Amino acid sequence: MTKGIFVAIEGVRGTGRRTLADEIELKLAEKGIYTVVTEEPSDGEIGRRIRKILAGKSPMPTNSEFLKLSVKDRAEHIRRTICPFINLGHWVISAGYWLSTLAYGMLEDSAERYLQLHRDIIGEEMLYPHLTLLLDLEVDEALGRIQKAGRQFDWFAKAEKLQKIRTNYLELANRPDLGRIVVIDAGANKEAVLKSAIQSIRPLL
């Protein structure tokens, strides 16, 4: 049986990662490709804990502690969801994945520290995307979308912090050792964003 394809969609909050994942799923379904759409934080035990933190229902740990939780959640996500479906030959699209941990981690340390954290926690079970779609958006627009959705992400919903994170994402996109990363203008209309995503995915079909 042919193994499936794993695509990650990354970008700061407000870029529409989950929306794009759902739209890609519909397009792939038209081609008869079964796709599983998932996201991080996952729906596992650790992921639910992270969601409570983001919703302000649990105390916010330090950035380092929070990102360590994220990697532990990723380990569970890989074992419970991503790998099983990939091994069945399905496509898996995750809204948010390891690039997010690196970009946020770079607020206070090097990306290498968080690459090592993945090796320490996940080790050989780490699954790397066949393709990462990085949705890039001006910070003011991202903040506007977050506020319009009524979301409370006070920990990182500040212009200065978001700008640094956006810069970190773009820096990571230029690293060939992190796999194939395609930057997409998330400020374009939905049709244009989806078209760019499908064009990037086409070589994997």
Sequence and secondary structure as in RCSB ss.txt:
>XXXX:A:sequence
MTKGIFVAIEGVRGTGRRTLADEIELKLAEKGIYTVVTEEPSDGEIGRRIRKILAGKSPMPTNSEFLKLSVKDRA
EHIRRTICPFINLGHWVISAGYWLSTLAYGMLEDSAERYLQLHRDIIGEEMLYPHLTLLLDLEVDEALGRIQKAG
RQFDWFAKAEKLQKIRTNYLELANRPDLGRIVVIDAGANKEAVLKSAIQSIRPLL
>XXXX:A:secstr
     EEEEE STTS HHHHHHHHHHHHHHTT  EEEEESS SSHHHHHHHHHHTTSS    HHHHHHHHHHHHH
HHIIIIIHHHHHTT EEEEES HHHHHHHHTTTS HHHHHHHHHHHTGGG    SEEEEEE  HHHHHHHHHHTT
   TTT SHHHHHHHHHHHHHHHT GGG  EEEEETTS HHHHHHHHHHHHGGG 
